[in-house]
Amino acid sequence: MPSNSYAILRQAIIDKQQVTCTYQSFHREICPHVIGMKNGREKVLSFQFAGDSSRGLPPHGEWRCMFVDQVQDAMARQGPWHTGGSHTQPQTCVDDVDVEVDY
């Protein structure tokens, strides 16, 4: 059975909603794009557009591949949809895709 964070992220992909959460002790503001499994663990590929991270965040945001079991306090919200400018490479974050954003 999927975790609560998984359910929130999955629905946010379907509804193209932003998500605020804590990941690895940092506040993140993301737009999730792909969710599913990788090597038996729930994973999500998101575009982080605000918040913090251990490596910092470029001014225009950055792609993040996250383990869902480390996502805490996930909350979906309305707001502008953010995505990265480069879609030239296939994603490798999630092997078994459950849901991906519909462009």
KAFENDA-V882735 format. One record per backbone hydrogen bond with DSSP energy under -1.0 kcal/mol. CO is the residue of the C=O (numbers start at 1). NH is the residue of the N-H. Records with the same first field share a line. If there is no record, write none. Layout:
CO->NH + NH
This chain:
3->7
4->8
5->9
6->10
7->11
8->12
9->13
10->14
11->15
12->17
18->77
19->30
20->75
21->28
22->72
23->26
26->23
27->52
28->21
29->49 + 50
30->19
31->47
33->101
34->45
35->98 + 99
36->43
37->95 + 96
38->41
41->38
42->68
43->36
44->66
45->33 + 34
46->64
47->31
48->62
50->29
58->61
62->48
64->46
66->44
67->70
68->71
72->22
75->20
77->18
96->37
99->35
